[in-house]
Amino acid sequence: MPVGYGFPKAAQSGYARVTPNMCRLIDTASSSTETVLTRDVVALVTGPTGCKGLIIQIMAGAVSANSIADRFSVVYVYSDSEGTTTIAECWARGHEEVALASKVLCQVRQEVHVKTDSSGRVWLKLVDDAGNAGSGAYLITGYYD
């Protein structure tokens, strides 16, 4: 909806205003791709200018390691750059019954709504079991202002 019909301001480019304080990505299926996370590295995620919260689609994937065992990957969302305060997380867990060479056991996508710091930032980190080559990614699908 245009500004002036009960909505206080226009949405950022690529987003559509849904409520007076929330905008959603216009087309998540065809126009946007997830950003892949590097294992054990805290990654900065910055929302659109003036955002106070983010809606993030997070993917975690657990991969086999050619042994019979439980496998997991987790993507943590932190409110600080040091990765000390967890505000959300996405887990992928699987149990490998037989030894498989590098097959995905479980892939989970979930949407989280998180408050950002005063500069519209949060931090993400992919962790998995014993260097198992798990995967993680994210996509900002909306924001609060």
N, C-alpha and C positions, 0 to 999 in steps of 0.2 A: 504494500500500500504506500502511496506517496505521503510525504511529510505533510502535516496539516490535517490528517484524518484521524487524530488521536495518537499518532505516533510522533515522538519528540524530534527524531532526526533520521536521516537516511542511513541505510546500512552500508557497510564497507563494500567495495567492489568484490563481486563474486558471492555475496551473501544477500539474503532477503530477510527483511524484518518480519518476525512472527508475532512478537508481543512488544509492548513499549520498551522493554529492556532486554530482549533476546533476538538474535539473528541466527539463521541457519545457512549452511553452505547451499548454494542453489542446486548443484547437481553432483552428488558424491559418486555416482556410478560411472560417468563417462569423462568428466572434466578434471578429476582430481586423483592423485596417486598418493599412496602412503609414503612417509619418509622412513627409511630403514634405520634402525638403531644399531650401534656398534656395541658388542658385548662388553660389560664392565666399565663403560664410559658414561658419565653423567652428561646428558645432552640438554642444552637450553632450548625451550620452546617459548616463543613470543607470540602473543595474540595480536589482533588488530589494534590500532591506536585507540586508547581510551577504554579498552576492555577491562572488566573487573572479574571475569570468570571465563573459563573455556569449556567447551564441550569437545571432548577428544575421543575419537575411536582408536582404541589400542588393540594391537594384535600381538599375541604371544604364541610361539610354536615350539613344541618339544620335539627333538629329533633323536632317533636311536643312535647308539654308539657301538653297535655290533657286540652287545653283551646283554645277558638277561638281568634286568634291573628296572627300578622305577626311574623315570626321567621327568624333568620339569624345566620350564622356562618361566620367568616372571618379569613383567615390566612394572617398575615402581614409578609412581608420580610423587615428586618431592616439592615442598614449598621453599626450599633453600638450595643454593648451588653446591653445598657440601654433601647433599644427599643424606641429611640426618633426620628430617621430619617427613615421614611418609603420609600423604593425604589420600592416595588411592593406589590400587594395584590390579594387575590382570595376570592370572595364573593359567598355564597350560601344563597338565600333568598326564602322564601315561605310564603304563607298566608294560615293559617289553618282555613277552613270554618266550620268544626265541630270538637268537642273535640275528639282527638285520643290519645291513650296511647302509647307514644314512637315509633312512626313510622317516618321513614325518609321522609321529605317533599321534599327535594331538595339536590342533590349531584352534585358538580361541580369539574371538573378536568381541570386545565389549565397549560400550560407550560410557564414559565417566564425565561428570560435571564437577569441575574443581574451581575453587577460588584462586585467583592469581595474586601476585604481589602488586604493589602500587604501580609497577611498570608493565603489567600485563604478562608476567612471566611465570612459568613453572619449569621443573626439570624432570627428565625421564632417564631411567637406567634399566637396561636389559641385563638380567643375571640368569645363569642356568647352572645345572649341576656339573661340576668337574670339567669345565671346558668342553661341553658336549655339543657345541655348535648349534645351540638353539637359536631361534629367530625372534625378532621383535620389530614393530613398526608403529607409526601413529599417523593420524590425519586429524587436523582441526576441522570439526564439522559444524561448529557454531561458537558463539560467544555471547556473553552478557555485558551490558554497558550501563 
